[in-house]
Amino acid sequence: MKQNIYFEGQVLWSQLDPNMHLRHSAYADFCAQARSNMMTKVGLSLEEFAKYHIGPILFREELIYHREIGLDERITVRVEMTKLNLKNFRFSFRHEIYKENGVKAATIDVDGAWLDLQKRKLTTIPNEWHSILDTIPKAHDYSAITE
């Protein structure tokens, strides 16, 4: 279970909802941080994005709750790529959030693309990034799309 962990941390009081469990938007925050950590680890840091004036954007985010997460619990977030369109480099990632006892608390799937930050339009990635994307961990059900 330890492989492809890109975030580990404690749930803070400020991340709770009135029911005293992790609020829905905090799940997205944890996943975004894990994705950012993973991208930095493979070589796509914020500085690299800025150099090319490109940033990742999301079109869809789906959250499935499995177990409650409460105050002061320690969590880990796994990240794996589930799809990559090799023509336009649109991507999909799966995040799995685990409680400290190893129980899966949530699954979050996202679909996204790359945005040219100057033109504010979708773009593809620089050729230099192709080999970098190859190093991103792939899910067991990963599919490369070629159409």
Secondary structure as UniProt FT lines:
FT   TURN            3..4
FT   STRAND          5..10
FT   HELIX           13..15
FT   TURN            18..19
FT   STRAND          21..22
FT   HELIX           24..42
FT   HELIX           46..52
FT   STRAND          54..65
FT   TURN            71..72
FT   STRAND          74..85
FT   TURN            86..88
FT   STRAND          91..99
FT   TURN            100..101
FT   STRAND          104..116
FT   TURN            117..120
FT   STRAND          121..123
FT   HELIX           127..129
FT   HELIX           130..134
FT   STRAND          138..145
//
